[in-house]
């Protein structure tokens, strides 16, 4: 008997999620006014996929998607931000069962939980981890990286709050209405 560590559905979701994250971060990112910090719609995709498929999917989508972005910019991989994206996806995914997105039960209570967790995950990833790694790996000035992290966390939290919540609600309701799940 073989045990599955990860399902085919999750592997496909990781591929699609990483591709969407890459496209949105690479080609749709809007500069924020703070150097190297953008409004990224892809972060809502990362949060959504992590909320549906769990921590491993969130970790891999964040890691693969952001690595592809950095590689295509041609300045090398900025590991501090790649790791922050991966950690953000992991943290969102750790609580995936609470959101009930896949079950078609994502309502107001679940949305509040989802957003409280994503705000905390944003703070951990971009105010804590990314600046600390920027200082350690790249010897960047602390004031610069903490400003970038603070702006990134605020922008990301806002994007997930609005777009991520709408996508989660839409996906969850579609699952119920499409007959994929029984409504009692």
N, CA, C and O atoms as a DFTB+ gen file, in Angstrom:
736 C
 N C O
     1  1       0.846      -1.172       0.000
     2  2       0.000       0.000       0.000
     3  2       0.898       1.243       0.000
     4  3       1.820       1.361       0.807
     5  1       0.612       2.146      -0.904
     6  2       1.380       3.385      -0.969
     7  2       0.559       4.513      -0.372
     8  3      -0.663       4.556      -0.512
     9  1       1.234       5.404       0.281
    10  2       0.519       6.560       0.832
    11  2       0.861       7.782      -0.009
    12  3       2.010       7.991      -0.396
    13  1      -0.148       8.568      -0.275
    14  2       0.048       9.788      -1.040
    15  2       0.450      10.908      -0.092
    16  3      -0.212      11.159       0.915
    17  1       1.525      11.562      -0.426
    18  2       1.926      12.718       0.354
    19  2       1.165      13.937      -0.150
    20  3       0.786      14.818       0.622
    21  1       0.951      13.968      -1.460
    22  2       0.271      15.097      -2.078
    23  2      -0.564      14.566      -3.245
    24  3      -0.104      13.714      -4.004
    25  1      -1.770      15.064      -3.381
    26  2      -2.659      14.578      -4.434
    27  2      -2.327      15.225      -5.779
    28  3      -1.683      16.273      -5.843
    29  1      -2.775      14.585      -6.833
    30  2      -2.590      15.118      -8.182
    31  2      -3.298      16.470      -8.299
    32  3      -2.780      17.397      -8.923
    33  1      -4.467      16.572      -7.703
    34  2      -5.220      17.827      -7.720
    35  2      -4.399      18.966      -7.102
    36  3      -4.395      20.085      -7.616
    37  1      -3.713      18.674      -6.008
    38  2      -2.896      19.690      -5.343
    39  2      -1.675      20.046      -6.184
    40  3      -1.283      21.211      -6.246
    41  1      -1.076      19.054      -6.828
    42  2       0.082      19.316      -7.701
    43  2      -0.335      20.232      -8.851
    44  3       0.380      21.176      -9.184
    45  1      -1.483      19.957      -9.452
    46  2      -1.993      20.797     -10.538
    47  2      -2.278      22.209     -10.006
    48  3      -1.957      23.201     -10.660
    49  1      -2.878      22.287      -8.821
    50  2      -3.171      23.593      -8.214
    51  2      -1.885      24.374      -7.950
    52  3      -1.853      25.590      -8.135
    53  1      -0.840      23.695      -7.525
    54  2       0.447      24.365      -7.288
    55  2       0.971      24.938      -8.602
    56  3       1.437      26.077      -8.637
    57  1       0.901      24.172      -9.667
    58  2       1.353      24.653     -10.974
    59  2       0.549      25.848     -11.452
    60  3       1.116      26.843     -11.904
    61  1      -0.759      25.756     -11.357
    62  2      -1.624      26.850     -11.802
    63  2      -1.437      28.078     -10.892
    64  3      -1.325      29.202     -11.380
    65  1      -1.405      27.858      -9.589
    66  2      -1.232      28.959      -8.650
    67  2       0.097      29.678      -8.834
    68  3       0.147      30.907      -8.810
    69  1       1.179      28.912      -9.018
    70  2       2.501      29.521      -9.226
    71  2       2.524      30.307     -10.538
    72  3       3.111      31.386     -10.609
    73  1       1.880      29.760     -11.581
    74  2       1.829      30.466     -12.871
    75  2       1.030      31.762     -12.757
    76  3       1.451      32.798     -13.273
    77  1      -0.115      31.710     -12.089
    78  2      -0.924      32.923     -11.902
    79  2      -0.189      33.956     -11.047
    80  3      -0.208      35.148     -11.355
    81  1       0.456      33.499      -9.975
    82  2       1.225      34.404      -9.133
    83  2       2.324      35.067      -9.953
    84  3       2.525      36.279      -9.866
    85  1       3.029      34.280     -10.743
    86  2       4.099      34.803     -11.593
    87  2       3.567      35.864     -12.560
    88  3       4.105      36.969     -12.627
    89  1       2.528      35.534     -13.297
    90  2       1.989      36.464     -14.301
    91  2       1.521      37.757     -13.646
    92  3       1.833      38.847     -14.126
    93  1       0.777      37.641     -12.557
    94  2       0.247      38.842     -11.909
    95  2       1.344      39.682     -11.263
    96  3       1.290      40.910     -11.316
    97  1       2.333      39.043     -10.658
    98  2       3.421      39.804     -10.035
    99  2       4.379      40.387     -11.065
   100  3       4.945      41.459     -10.857
   101  1       4.556      39.691     -12.158
   102  2       5.531      40.130     -13.170
   103  2       4.954      41.164     -14.132
   104  3       5.637      42.119     -14.505
   105  1       3.705      40.976     -14.532
   106  2       3.155      41.800     -15.602
   107  2       2.034      42.750     -15.185
   108  3       1.665      43.630     -15.962
   109  1       1.486      42.598     -13.986
   110  2       0.365      43.434     -13.563
   111  2       0.695      44.243     -12.307
   112  3      -0.145      45.014     -11.842
   113  1       1.878      44.088     -11.756
   114  2       2.253      44.793     -10.533
   115  2       2.263      46.302     -10.764
   116  3       2.734      46.783     -11.795
   117  1       1.739      47.032      -9.795
   118  2       1.662      48.489      -9.874
   119  2       2.640      49.070      -8.846
   120  3       2.523      48.774      -7.657
   121  1       3.603      49.894      -9.284
   122  2       4.562      50.478      -8.339
   123  2       3.857      51.285      -7.250
   124  3       2.874      51.978      -7.508
   125  1       4.375      51.180      -6.039
   126  2       3.742      51.837      -4.896
   127  2       4.281      53.232      -4.610
   128  3       3.658      53.997      -3.875
   129  1       5.411      53.563      -5.172
   130  2       6.068      54.815      -4.831
   131  2       7.261      54.584      -3.927
   132  3       8.164      55.418      -3.853
   133  1       7.266      53.442      -3.234
   134  2       8.425      53.035      -2.434
   135  2       9.227      52.085      -3.321
   136  3       8.682      51.099      -3.815
   137  1      10.520      52.370      -3.530
   138  2      11.325      51.538      -4.437
   139  2      11.221      50.035      -4.139
   140  3      11.262      49.607      -2.986
   141  1      11.087      49.262      -5.204
   142  2      11.031      47.791      -5.142
   143  2       9.839      47.254      -4.358
   144  3       9.889      46.133      -3.850
   145  1       8.791      48.021      -4.255
   146  2       7.580      47.593      -3.559
   147  2       6.383      47.904      -4.451
   148  3       6.182      49.046      -4.862
   149  1       5.591      46.870      -4.745
   150  2       4.483      47.009      -5.684
   151  2       3.171      46.543      -5.084
   152  3       3.137      45.778      -4.120
   153  1       2.100      47.025      -5.679
   154  2       0.774      46.484      -5.414
   155  2       0.673      45.234      -6.278
   156  3       0.641      45.321      -7.505
   157  1       0.623      44.077      -5.638
   158  2       0.621      42.799      -6.359
   159  2      -0.704      42.078      -6.185
   160  3      -1.051      41.660      -5.081
   161  1      -1.437      41.935      -7.269
   162  2      -2.698      41.189      -7.217
   163  2      -2.445      39.694      -7.032
   164  3      -3.322      38.962      -6.574
   165  1      -1.259      39.255      -7.387
   166  2      -0.909      37.841      -7.251
   167  2      -0.958      37.347      -5.822
   168  3      -1.155      36.155      -5.583
   169  1      -0.782      38.245      -4.869
   170  2      -0.804      37.837      -3.470
   171  2      -2.188      37.322      -3.071
   172  3      -2.303      36.463      -2.196
   173  1      -3.243      37.847      -3.715
   174  2      -4.602      37.347      -3.458
   175  2      -4.752      35.920      -3.974
   176  3      -5.431      35.098      -3.360
   177  1      -4.112      35.632      -5.106
   178  2      -4.131      34.269      -5.655
   179  2      -3.399      33.325      -4.716
   180  3      -3.875      32.224      -4.440
   181  1      -2.246      33.752      -4.225
   182  2      -1.482      32.933      -3.282
   183  2      -2.321      32.631      -2.042
   184  3      -2.384      31.483      -1.601
   185  1      -2.961      33.645      -1.482
   186  2      -3.794      33.447      -0.293
   187  2      -4.973      32.516      -0.595
   188  3      -5.299      31.645       0.211
   189  1      -5.604      32.699      -1.745
   190  2      -6.741      31.857      -2.122
   191  2      -6.322      30.398      -2.264
   192  3      -6.953      29.514      -1.684
   193  1      -5.271      30.138      -3.025
   194  2      -4.834      28.760      -3.251
   195  2      -4.362      28.109      -1.953
   196  3      -4.631      26.930      -1.722
   197  1      -3.666      28.860      -1.107
   198  2      -3.239      28.331       0.192
   199  2      -4.456      28.028       1.061
   200  3      -4.473      27.038       1.792
   201  1      -5.478      28.887       0.978
   202  2      -6.699      28.689       1.739
   203  2      -7.530      27.508       1.270
   204  3      -8.320      26.956       2.036
   205  1      -7.356      27.122       0.024
   206  2      -8.086      25.976      -0.521
   207  2      -7.285      24.687      -0.393
   208  3      -7.831      23.652      -0.011
   209  1      -5.991      24.742      -0.711
   210  2      -5.196      23.518      -0.839
   211  2      -4.221      23.267       0.305
   212  3      -3.592      22.209       0.337
   213  1      -4.073      24.188       1.233
   214  2      -3.284      23.933       2.421
   215  2      -1.869      24.480       2.412
   216  3      -1.454      25.166       1.478
   217  1      -1.128      24.158       3.485
   218  2       0.178      24.782       3.715
   219  2       1.257      24.411       2.702
   220  3       2.038      25.276       2.305
   221  1       1.323      23.166       2.278
   222  2       2.354      22.782       1.313
   223  2       2.140      23.505      -0.013
   224  3       3.093      23.985      -0.628
   225  1       0.889      23.580      -0.448
   226  2       0.569      24.301      -1.688
   227  2       0.920      25.773      -1.543
   228  3       1.522      26.353      -2.447
   229  1       0.557      26.389      -0.423
   230  2       0.870      27.795      -0.199
   231  2       2.363      28.058      -0.212
   232  3       2.827      29.021      -0.823
   233  1       3.111      27.202       0.462
   234  2       4.566      27.330       0.510
   235  2       5.170      27.233      -0.889
   236  3       5.977      28.078      -1.278
   237  1       4.783      26.212      -1.640
   238  2       5.363      25.990      -2.968
   239  2       4.922      27.039      -3.989
   240  3       5.724      27.459      -4.823
   241  1       3.683      27.457      -3.936
   242  2       3.208      28.486      -4.867
   243  2       3.966      29.791      -4.622
   244  3       4.426      30.433      -5.566
   245  1       4.092      30.177      -3.361
   246  2       4.838      31.394      -3.035
   247  2       6.293      31.300      -3.457
   248  3       6.845      32.244      -4.022
   249  1       6.908      30.169      -3.185
   250  2       8.325      29.982      -3.503
   251  2       8.562      29.941      -5.010
   252  3       9.414      30.664      -5.525
   253  1       7.821      29.110      -5.706
   254  2       8.023      28.946      -7.159
   255  2       7.625      30.222      -7.902
   256  3       8.381      30.721      -8.735
   257  1       6.444      30.744      -7.601
   258  2       5.954      31.935      -8.304
   259  2       6.881      33.128      -8.154
   260  3       7.202      33.794      -9.139
   261  1       7.315      33.405      -6.925
   262  2       8.179      34.565      -6.713
   263  2       9.579      34.334      -7.293
   264  3      10.198      35.271      -7.797
   265  1      10.076      33.111      -7.227
   266  2      11.378      32.808      -7.828
   267  2      11.342      33.064      -9.333
   268  3      12.281      33.633      -9.890
   269  1      10.268      32.650      -9.986
   270  2      10.131      32.898     -11.432
   271  2      10.108      34.389     -11.744
   272  3      10.698      34.831     -12.730
   273  1       9.432      35.153     -10.914
   274  2       9.393      36.608     -11.105
   275  2      10.811      37.170     -11.054
   276  3      11.225      37.907     -11.949
   277  1      11.543      36.823     -10.017
   278  2      12.898      37.351      -9.863
   279  2      13.810      36.906     -10.997
   280  3      14.615      37.697     -11.488
   281  1      13.696      35.663     -11.416
   282  2      14.550      35.167     -12.507
   283  2      14.286      35.902     -13.815
   284  3      15.216      36.135     -14.588
   285  1      13.041      36.270     -14.074
   286  2      12.719      36.951     -15.334
   287  2      13.065      38.440     -15.306
   288  3      13.144      39.073     -16.359
   289  1      13.270      39.004     -14.120
   290  2      13.701      40.400     -14.049
   291  2      15.188      40.538     -14.360
   292  3      15.649      41.619     -14.726
   293  1      15.932      39.462     -14.219
   294  2      17.332      39.468     -14.596
   295  2      18.304      40.020     -13.577
   296  3      19.478      40.198     -13.901
   297  1      17.867      40.302     -12.348
   298  2      18.798      40.804     -11.340
   299  2      19.100      39.752     -10.283
   300  3      19.674      40.064      -9.240
   301  1      18.721      38.524     -10.544
   302  2      18.951      37.443      -9.594
   303  2      17.775      37.255      -8.662
   304  3      16.867      38.083      -8.601
   305  1      17.809      36.163      -7.946
   306  2      16.722      35.843      -7.027
   307  2      16.947      36.600      -5.715
   308  3      18.015      36.517      -5.108
   309  1      15.929      37.329      -5.298
   310  2      15.984      38.078      -4.054
   311  2      15.390      37.167      -2.983
   312  3      14.195      37.231      -2.691
   313  1      16.242      36.316      -2.399
   314  2      15.793      35.224      -1.537
   315  2      14.966      35.683      -0.345
   316  3      14.070      34.960       0.090
   317  1      15.238      36.837       0.181
   318  2      14.487      37.304       1.347
   319  2      12.994      37.436       1.022
   320  3      12.145      37.075       1.836
   321  1      12.682      37.951      -0.162
   322  2      11.282      38.142      -0.534
   323  2      10.659      36.847      -1.040
   324  3       9.460      36.630      -0.864
   325  1      11.449      35.993      -1.661
   326  2      10.958      34.665      -2.064
   327  2      10.563      33.879      -0.820
   328  3       9.486      33.285      -0.770
   329  1      11.433      33.878       0.177
   330  2      11.151      33.156       1.418
   331  2       9.938      33.767       2.125
   332  3       9.117      33.037       2.679
   333  1       9.820      35.083       2.112
   334  2       8.665      35.736       2.737
   335  2       7.362      35.321       2.049
   336  3       6.370      35.046       2.724
   337  1       7.357      35.275       0.711
   338  2       6.162      34.804      -0.008
   339  2       5.832      33.362       0.358
   340  3       4.670      33.018       0.576
   341  1       6.863      32.522       0.425
   342  2       6.648      31.114       0.767
   343  2       6.098      30.977       2.186
   344  3       5.179      30.193       2.424
   345  1       6.651      31.726       3.114
   346  2       6.179      31.683       4.508
   347  2       4.750      32.213       4.606
   348  3       3.930      31.662       5.342
   349  1       4.452      33.283       3.864
   350  2       3.088      33.811       3.839
   351  2       2.111      32.723       3.381
   352  3       1.087      32.498       4.026
   353  1       2.426      32.053       2.274
   354  2       1.566      30.981       1.774
   355  2       1.427      29.844       2.776
   356  3       0.336      29.308       2.967
   357  1       2.526      29.480       3.412
   358  2       2.505      28.424       4.427
   359  2       1.598      28.811       5.592
   360  3       0.778      28.007       6.034
   361  1       1.742      30.039       6.089
   362  2       0.944      30.477       7.235
   363  2      -0.547      30.525       6.915
   364  3      -1.371      30.115       7.732
   365  1      -0.891      31.016       5.744
   366  2      -2.308      31.020       5.341
   367  2      -2.819      29.580       5.257
   368  3      -3.908      29.261       5.734
   369  1      -2.010      28.724       4.643
   370  2      -2.402      27.333       4.446
   371  2      -2.535      26.522       5.717
   372  3      -3.302      25.560       5.759
   373  1      -1.802      26.892       6.754
   374  2      -1.887      26.136       8.011
   375  2      -3.305      26.113       8.587
   376  3      -3.670      25.195       9.321
   377  1      -4.088      27.119       8.250
   378  2      -5.429      27.247       8.822
   379  2      -6.530      26.993       7.783
   380  3      -7.673      27.403       7.984
   381  1      -6.201      26.333       6.698
   382  2      -7.122      26.156       5.574
   383  2      -8.431      25.502       5.955
   384  3      -9.461      25.818       5.359
   385  1      -8.432      24.610       6.916
   386  2      -9.674      23.942       7.321
   387  2     -10.649      24.902       8.002
   388  3     -11.855      24.657       8.006
   389  1     -10.138      25.988       8.577
   390  2     -11.015      26.967       9.235
   391  2     -11.816      27.796       8.239
   392  3     -12.912      28.260       8.553
   393  1     -11.273      27.982       7.041
   394  2     -11.919      28.876       6.069
   395  2     -13.118      28.234       5.391
   396  3     -14.079      28.920       5.044
   397  1     -13.065      26.915       5.200
   398  2     -14.144      26.149       4.563
   399  2     -14.465      26.647       3.148
   400  3     -15.620      26.636       2.722
   401  1     -13.429      27.080       2.434
   402  2     -13.616      27.565       1.067
   403  2     -13.998      26.417       0.151
   404  3     -14.976      26.503      -0.592
   405  1     -13.233      25.357       0.205
   406  2     -13.464      24.192      -0.661
   407  2     -14.804      23.522      -0.354
   408  3     -15.429      22.942      -1.242
   409  1     -15.238      23.604       0.897
   410  2     -16.492      22.965       1.302
   411  2     -17.722      23.769       0.894
   412  3     -18.849      23.303       1.059
   413  1     -17.516      24.972       0.362
   414  2     -18.637      25.804      -0.052
   415  2     -19.299      26.533       1.094
   416  3     -20.440      26.978       0.963
   417  1     -18.605      26.667       2.224
   418  2     -19.183      27.274       3.416
   419  2     -18.464      28.549       3.845
   420  3     -18.557      28.947       5.006
   421  1     -17.753      29.189       2.929
   422  2     -17.019      30.408       3.264
   423  2     -18.011      31.544       3.439
   424  3     -18.536      32.086       2.466
   425  1     -18.261      31.896       4.692
   426  2     -19.196      32.972       5.007
   427  2     -18.494      34.087       5.766
   428  3     -17.265      34.167       5.758
   429  1     -19.248      34.928       6.406
   430  2     -18.711      36.095       7.107
   431  2     -17.720      35.691       8.203
   432  3     -16.632      36.260       8.294
   433  1     -18.092      34.711       9.034
   434  2     -17.203      34.261      10.108
   435  2     -15.886      33.747       9.525
   436  3     -14.812      34.075      10.028
   437  1     -15.972      32.940       8.461
   438  2     -14.770      32.387       7.834
   439  2     -13.941      33.492       7.193
   440  3     -12.711      33.445       7.226
   441  1     -14.600      34.478       6.616
   442  2     -13.918      35.608       5.995
   443  2     -13.146      36.409       7.034
   444  3     -12.023      36.844       6.779
   445  1     -13.737      36.603       8.188
   446  2     -13.059      37.326       9.265
   447  2     -11.832      36.544       9.729
   448  3     -10.760      37.122       9.911
   449  1     -11.981      35.248       9.919
   450  2     -10.855      34.399      10.320
   451  2      -9.755      34.455       9.266
   452  3      -8.583      34.655       9.586
   453  1     -10.145      34.277       8.005
   454  2      -9.206      34.314       6.876
   455  2      -8.416      35.624       6.881
   456  3      -7.197      35.616       6.706
   457  1      -9.103      36.737       7.080
   458  2      -8.432      38.035       7.025
   459  2      -7.593      38.333       8.267
   460  3      -6.547      38.973       8.156
   461  1      -8.016      37.896       9.418
   462  2      -7.172      38.067      10.600
   463  2      -5.869      37.281      10.439
   464  3      -4.791      37.768      10.780
   465  1      -5.984      36.077       9.923
   466  2      -4.789      35.253       9.713
   467  2      -3.908      35.840       8.616
   468  3      -2.687      35.871       8.766
   469  1      -4.497      36.305       7.523
   470  2      -3.668      36.853       6.441
   471  2      -2.991      38.150       6.858
   472  3      -1.868      38.419       6.430
   473  1      -3.642      38.954       7.677
   474  2      -3.006      40.181       8.163
   475  2      -1.814      39.831       9.054
   476  3      -0.749      40.437       8.933
   477  1      -1.988      38.861       9.942
   478  2      -0.880      38.411      10.788
   479  2       0.244      37.803       9.940
   480  3       1.423      38.062      10.181
   481  1      -0.134      36.997       8.948
   482  2       0.869      36.377       8.071
   483  2       1.625      37.437       7.272
   484  3       2.832      37.312       7.066
   485  1       0.929      38.471       6.822
   486  2       1.585      39.581       6.122
   487  2       2.593      40.275       7.029
   488  3       3.717      40.558       6.613
   489  1       2.197      40.545       8.255
   490  2       3.105      41.200       9.194
   491  2       4.338      40.336       9.466
   492  3       5.462      40.839       9.472
   493  1       4.131      39.061       9.687
   494  2       5.248      38.150       9.945
   495  2       6.177      38.091       8.739
   496  3       7.396      38.193       8.880
   497  1       5.593      37.923       7.548
   498  2       6.399      37.730       6.335
   499  2       7.132      38.994       5.912
   500  3       8.329      38.946       5.631
   501  1       6.430      40.130       5.863
   502  2       7.024      41.317       5.256
   503  2       7.517      42.377       6.234
   504  3       8.320      43.229       5.853
   505  1       7.066      42.348       7.465
   506  2       7.601      43.284       8.446
   507  2       8.685      42.594       9.276
   508  3       9.577      43.249       9.814
   509  1       8.599      41.269       9.374
   510  2       9.580      40.515      10.148
   511  2      10.619      39.799       9.309
   512  3      11.800      40.147       9.347
   513  1      10.194      38.810       8.558
   514  2      11.121      37.916       7.866
   515  2      11.881      38.594       6.727
   516  3      13.111      38.552       6.703
   517  1      11.178      39.211       5.791
   518  2      11.856      39.801       4.622
   519  2      12.883      40.866       5.015
   520  3      14.013      40.812       4.528
   521  1      12.543      41.828       5.872
   522  2      13.564      42.815       6.256
   523  2      14.756      42.194       6.986
   524  3      15.905      42.559       6.737
   525  1      14.471      41.254       7.886
   526  2      15.569      40.616       8.617
   527  2      16.510      39.893       7.653
   528  3      17.731      39.983       7.787
   529  1      15.948      39.185       6.694
   530  2      16.786      38.478       5.716
   531  2      17.493      39.454       4.777
   532  3      18.635      39.214       4.384
   533  1      16.824      40.558       4.414
   534  2      17.486      41.586       3.588
   535  2      18.731      42.127       4.283
   536  3      19.771      42.327       3.656
   537  1      18.609      42.358       5.580
   538  2      19.743      42.870       6.349
   539  2      20.854      41.819       6.422
   540  3      22.029      42.136       6.236
   541  1      20.476      40.574       6.694
   542  2      21.471      39.506       6.826
   543  2      22.114      39.106       5.500
   544  3      23.334      38.974       5.414
   545  1      21.295      38.913       4.472
   546  2      21.795      38.402       3.193
   547  2      22.411      39.504       2.340
   548  3      23.500      39.333       1.793
   549  1      21.720      40.628       2.227
   550  2      22.119      41.667       1.275
   551  2      22.754      42.893       1.922
   552  3      23.141      43.830       1.225
   553  1      22.865      42.892       3.259
   554  2      23.410      44.029       3.997
   555  2      22.713      45.341       3.614
   556  3      23.351      46.387       3.494
   557  1      21.407      45.261       3.427
   558  2      20.606      46.442       3.112
   559  2      20.417      47.290       4.371
   560  3      20.424      46.753       5.479
   561  1      20.251      48.592       4.218
   562  2      19.999      49.453       5.388
   563  2      18.655      49.110       6.046
   564  3      17.651      48.913       5.362
   565  1      18.652      49.044       7.363
   566  2      17.462      48.634       8.106
   567  2      16.266      49.545       7.849
   568  3      15.150      49.056       7.674
   569  1      16.480      50.866       7.822
   570  2      15.350      51.774       7.628
   571  2      14.700      51.558       6.265
   572  3      13.476      51.628       6.145
   573  1      15.497      51.298       5.251
   574  2      14.980      51.064       3.897
   575  2      14.136      49.793       3.846
   576  3      13.015      49.818       3.338
   577  1      14.660      48.682       4.367
   578  2      13.948      47.408       4.246
   579  2      12.721      47.342       5.146
   580  3      11.735      46.692       4.800
   581  1      12.770      48.006       6.292
   582  2      11.579      48.018       7.137
   583  2      10.475      48.875       6.525
   584  3       9.297      48.544       6.665
   585  1      10.825      49.963       5.855
   586  2       9.818      50.757       5.140
   587  2       9.217      49.926       4.008
   588  3       7.997      49.893       3.844
   589  1      10.063      49.255       3.226
   590  2       9.568      48.400       2.149
   591  2       8.655      47.306       2.704
   592  3       7.596      47.033       2.139
   593  1       9.062      46.685       3.801
   594  2       8.260      45.620       4.407
   595  2       6.929      46.117       4.921
   596  3       5.905      45.453       4.756
   597  1       6.938      47.280       5.542
   598  2       5.700      47.862       6.066
   599  2       4.734      48.199       4.931
   600  3       3.540      47.913       5.022
   601  1       5.249      48.803       3.871
   602  2       4.414      49.129       2.709
   603  2       3.895      47.853       2.055
   604  3       2.713      47.759       1.725
   605  1       4.781      46.865       1.868
   606  2       4.369      45.598       1.248
   607  2       3.290      44.908       2.082
   608  3       2.303      44.421       1.533
   609  1       3.468      44.864       3.390
   610  2       2.478      44.228       4.260
   611  2       1.128      44.931       4.167
   612  3       0.089      44.276       4.088
   613  1       1.140      46.255       4.177
   614  2      -0.117      47.004       4.071
   615  2      -0.812      46.799       2.741
   616  3      -2.020      46.563       2.694
   617  1      -0.048      46.890       1.655
   618  2      -0.629      46.676       0.327
   619  2      -1.153      45.249       0.168
   620  3      -2.260      45.035      -0.326
   621  1      -0.348      44.283       0.593
   622  2      -0.746      42.879       0.456
   623  2      -1.988      42.571       1.289
   624  3      -2.902      41.891       0.823
   625  1      -2.017      43.070       2.510
   626  2      -3.181      42.824       3.368
   627  2      -4.443      43.412       2.754
   628  3      -5.514      42.809       2.822
   629  1      -4.315      44.586       2.157
   630  2      -5.462      45.230       1.512
   631  2      -5.931      44.446       0.294
   632  3      -7.131      44.252       0.101
   633  1      -4.983      43.994      -0.530
   634  2      -5.338      43.221      -1.721
   635  2      -6.033      41.914      -1.341
   636  3      -7.025      41.530      -1.960
   637  1      -5.512      41.239      -0.325
   638  2      -6.136      39.981       0.096
   639  2      -7.490      40.249       0.738
   640  3      -8.444      39.503       0.517
   641  1      -7.577      41.308       1.531
   642  2      -8.844      41.660       2.168
   643  2      -9.942      41.868       1.127
   644  3     -11.062      41.387       1.293
   645  1      -9.619      42.574       0.074
   646  2     -10.633      42.885      -0.943
   647  2     -10.721      41.770      -1.987
   648  3     -11.723      41.059      -2.058
   649  1      -9.680      41.622      -2.786
   650  2      -9.718      40.663      -3.891
   651  2      -9.704      39.216      -3.412
   652  3     -10.457      38.384      -3.920
   653  1      -8.851      38.915      -2.437
   654  2      -8.768      37.543      -1.923
   655  2     -10.070      37.073      -1.314
   656  3     -10.493      35.938      -1.533
   657  1     -10.712      37.954      -0.539
   658  2     -11.997      37.595       0.080
   659  2     -13.078      37.386      -0.975
   660  3     -13.864      36.443      -0.888
   661  1     -13.112      38.268      -1.970
   662  2     -14.109      38.118      -3.047
   663  2     -13.883      36.832      -3.843
   664  3     -14.837      36.127      -4.171
   665  1     -12.636      36.530      -4.149
   666  2     -12.331      35.297      -4.880
   667  2     -12.694      34.062      -4.054
   668  3     -13.251      33.100      -4.582
   669  1     -12.378      34.093      -2.764
   670  2     -12.713      32.956      -1.888
   671  2     -14.222      32.774      -1.797
   672  3     -14.723      31.653      -1.877
   673  1     -14.940      33.873      -1.630
   674  2     -16.399      33.807      -1.562
   675  2     -16.975      33.288      -2.878
   676  3     -17.832      32.404      -2.883
   677  1     -16.503      33.838      -3.981
   678  2     -16.987      33.403      -5.290
   679  2     -16.704      31.939      -5.562
   680  3     -17.582      31.214      -6.031
   681  1     -15.490      31.497      -5.273
   682  2     -15.138      30.092      -5.487
   683  2     -15.977      29.187      -4.601
   684  3     -16.486      28.163      -5.055
   685  1     -16.120      29.566      -3.337
   686  2     -16.879      28.752      -2.398
   687  2     -18.343      28.640      -2.816
   688  3     -18.922      27.554      -2.781
   689  1     -18.932      29.752      -3.208
   690  2     -20.342      29.732      -3.630
   691  2     -20.515      28.976      -4.938
   692  3     -21.527      28.305      -5.140
   693  1     -19.542      29.080      -5.821
   694  2     -19.598      28.339      -7.081
   695  2     -19.551      26.839      -6.817
   696  3     -20.239      26.068      -7.485
   697  1     -18.740      26.423      -5.844
   698  2     -18.653      25.005      -5.488
   699  2     -20.022      24.486      -5.037
   700  3     -20.415      23.373      -5.388
   701  1     -20.736      25.289      -4.267
   702  2     -22.040      24.881      -3.768
   703  2     -23.078      24.883      -4.884
   704  3     -23.832      23.920      -5.029
   705  1     -23.123      25.953      -5.672
   706  2     -24.132      26.085      -6.722
   707  2     -23.909      25.135      -7.886
   708  3     -24.866      24.723      -8.542
   709  1     -22.667      24.784      -8.147
   710  2     -22.381      23.907      -9.275
   711  2     -22.782      22.467      -8.982
   712  3     -22.704      21.602      -9.854
   713  1     -23.208      22.217      -7.756
   714  2     -23.634      20.858      -7.434
   715  2     -22.488      19.976      -7.023
   716  3     -22.663      18.770      -6.848
   717  1     -21.298      20.564      -6.862
   718  2     -20.157      19.775      -6.418
   719  2     -20.350      19.309      -4.997
   720  3     -19.807      18.283      -4.587
   721  1     -21.122      20.066      -4.251
   722  2     -21.369      19.748      -2.859
   723  2     -22.869      19.773      -2.607
   724  3     -23.606      20.517      -3.255
   725  1     -23.305      18.969      -1.679
   726  2     -24.715      18.985      -1.299
   727  2     -24.970      20.134      -0.360
   728  3     -24.210      20.363       0.581
   729  1     -26.032      20.853      -0.613
   730  2     -26.435      21.930       0.285
   731  2     -27.557      21.386       1.143
   732  3     -28.573      20.904       0.642
   733  1     -27.350      21.475       2.454
   734  2     -28.375      20.948       3.355
   735  2     -29.237      22.031       3.892
   736  3     -30.154      21.763       4.669
